[in-house]
Amino acid sequence: MNRARWACCLVLLVLPALADARNPSTPSEPRSIAVTAKRFEFSPATITLKKGETVKLLVTSEDVTHGLFLRPLKIDLDLPAGETQAVTVTPQEAGTYTAICHHFCGSGHGGMKLRVVVE
């Protein structure tokens, strides 16, 4: 094989690798978890997250205005009736946490809780 052909083949092999090194692939979308708020519960009642994993919570209010508040994960959402709000979290500490509805939504409001387990 002559030198020109050899150089051409080498360039064709090396250029794609250089392009990949300069343009690293974008990280994939975080895992999504859908949560529904309705009088007087969150569904599912418990969600499990992994320490250090970024997760997007998609929280929908089915009936009236609700809230979702969980200080350790810096979650503070207002959930207007019929709307979905998104929040992205990356838990840094393992543990079991309790999120509450922080908008009064009726007589069962005090029992409206979402259990968040971080492994």
C-alpha positions as a Python dict, from the first residue, in 0.01 Angstrom:
ca = {
    (1, 'M'): (0, 0, 0),
    (2, 'N'): (148, 336, -92),
    (3, 'R'): (200, 614, 162),
    (4, 'A'): (-88, 830, 40),
    (5, 'R'): (-338, 547, 81),
    (6, 'W'): (-194, 458, 421),
    (7, 'A'): (-223, 820, 540),
    (8, 'C'): (-580, 843, 412),
    (9, 'C'): (-680, 526, 596),
    (10, 'L'): (-516, 650, 915),
    (11, 'V'): (-701, 983, 894),
    (12, 'L'): (-1032, 805, 841),
    (13, 'L'): (-972, 596, 1153),
    (14, 'V'): (-848, 877, 1379),
    (15, 'L'): (-1084, 1165, 1291),
    (16, 'P'): (-1404, 1005, 1428),
    (17, 'A'): (-1231, 931, 1758),
    (18, 'L'): (-1111, 1292, 1785),
    (19, 'A'): (-1459, 1423, 1710),
    (20, 'D'): (-1607, 1205, 1986),
    (21, 'A'): (-1347, 1331, 2235),
    (22, 'R'): (-1434, 1695, 2159),
    (23, 'N'): (-1810, 1641, 2168),
    (24, 'P'): (-1888, 1405, 2454),
    (25, 'S'): (-2234, 1258, 2438),
    (26, 'T'): (-2497, 1445, 2634),
    (27, 'P'): (-2610, 1272, 2950),
    (28, 'S'): (-2935, 1085, 2922),
    (29, 'E'): (-3253, 1227, 3067),
    (30, 'P'): (-3299, 1153, 3435),
    (31, 'R'): (-3544, 884, 3537),
    (32, 'S'): (-3897, 1024, 3577),
    (33, 'I'): (-4141, 933, 3851),
    (34, 'A'): (-4506, 1037, 3823),
    (35, 'V'): (-4686, 1128, 4145),
    (36, 'T'): (-5053, 1221, 4169),
    (37, 'A'): (-5197, 1441, 4442),
    (38, 'K'): (-5567, 1415, 4525),
    (39, 'R'): (-5777, 1451, 4836),
    (40, 'F'): (-5623, 1323, 5071),
    (41, 'E'): (-5334, 1121, 4937),
    (42, 'F'): (-5033, 1105, 4714),
    (43, 'S'): (-5016, 813, 4475),
    (44, 'P'): (-4795, 621, 4492),
    (45, 'A'): (-4774, 668, 4869),
    (46, 'T'): (-4403, 573, 4870),
    (47, 'I'): (-4129, 635, 4617),
    (48, 'T'): (-3775, 498, 4630),
    (49, 'L'): (-3474, 695, 4508),
    (50, 'K'): (-3105, 612, 4496),
    (51, 'K'): (-2849, 831, 4669),
    (52, 'G'): (-2668, 1040, 4406),
    (53, 'E'): (-2911, 959, 4123),
    (54, 'T'): (-3083, 1253, 3956),
    (55, 'V'): (-3457, 1197, 3925),
    (56, 'K'): (-3735, 1411, 3780),
    (57, 'L'): (-4060, 1408, 3977),
    (58, 'L'): (-4371, 1489, 3773),
    (59, 'V'): (-4639, 1581, 4024),
    (60, 'T'): (-4999, 1630, 3913),
    (61, 'S'): (-5292, 1761, 4116),
    (62, 'E'): (-5609, 1581, 4019),
    (63, 'D'): (-5872, 1784, 4200),
    (64, 'V'): (-5787, 2098, 4403),
    (65, 'T'): (-5473, 2299, 4472),
    (66, 'H'): (-5221, 2095, 4667),
    (67, 'G'): (-4859, 2142, 4760),
    (68, 'L'): (-4557, 1918, 4796),
    (69, 'F'): (-4295, 2015, 5054),
    (70, 'L'): (-3986, 1821, 5155),
    (71, 'R'): (-3709, 2037, 5301),
    (72, 'P'): (-3420, 1780, 5292),
    (73, 'L'): (-3459, 1743, 4913),
    (74, 'K'): (-3536, 2113, 4859),
    (75, 'I'): (-3881, 2040, 4717),
    (76, 'D'): (-4142, 2315, 4749),
    (77, 'L'): (-4410, 2288, 4482),
    (78, 'D'): (-4745, 2456, 4440),
    (79, 'L'): (-4979, 2225, 4251),
    (80, 'P'): (-5275, 2405, 4092),
    (81, 'A'): (-5574, 2182, 4017),
    (82, 'G'): (-5532, 1988, 3694),
    (83, 'E'): (-5170, 2088, 3640),
    (84, 'T'): (-4839, 1902, 3648),
    (85, 'Q'): (-4525, 2050, 3801),
    (86, 'A'): (-4176, 1904, 3755),
    (87, 'V'): (-3889, 1911, 4000),
    (88, 'T'): (-3547, 1752, 3956),
    (89, 'V'): (-3372, 1618, 4266),
    (90, 'T'): (-3045, 1443, 4340),
    (91, 'P'): (-3059, 1303, 4695),
    (92, 'Q'): (-2725, 1316, 4877),
    (93, 'E'): (-2820, 1140, 5201),
    (94, 'A'): (-2979, 799, 5248),
    (95, 'G'): (-3283, 787, 5472),
    (96, 'T'): (-3660, 789, 5488),
    (97, 'Y'): (-3832, 1124, 5453),
    (98, 'T'): (-4191, 1243, 5468),
    (99, 'A'): (-4319, 1501, 5221),
    (100, 'I'): (-4638, 1686, 5310),
    (101, 'C'): (-4910, 1873, 5129),
    (102, 'H'): (-4864, 2234, 5239),
    (103, 'H'): (-5187, 2377, 5098),
    (104, 'F'): (-5497, 2315, 5305),
    (105, 'C'): (-5717, 2091, 5091),
    (106, 'G'): (-5992, 1980, 5330),
    (107, 'S'): (-6061, 1777, 5642),
    (108, 'G'): (-5809, 1499, 5561),
    (109, 'H'): (-5528, 1739, 5475),
    (110, 'G'): (-5318, 1656, 5782),
    (111, 'G'): (-5280, 1292, 5676),
    (112, 'M'): (-5170, 1369, 5320),
    (113, 'K'): (-4810, 1251, 5310),
    (114, 'L'): (-4565, 1106, 5060),
    (115, 'R'): (-4293, 873, 5191),
    (116, 'V'): (-3959, 911, 5011),
    (117, 'V'): (-3701, 639, 5070),
    (118, 'V'): (-3344, 716, 4962),
    (119, 'E'): (-3122, 406, 4945),
}
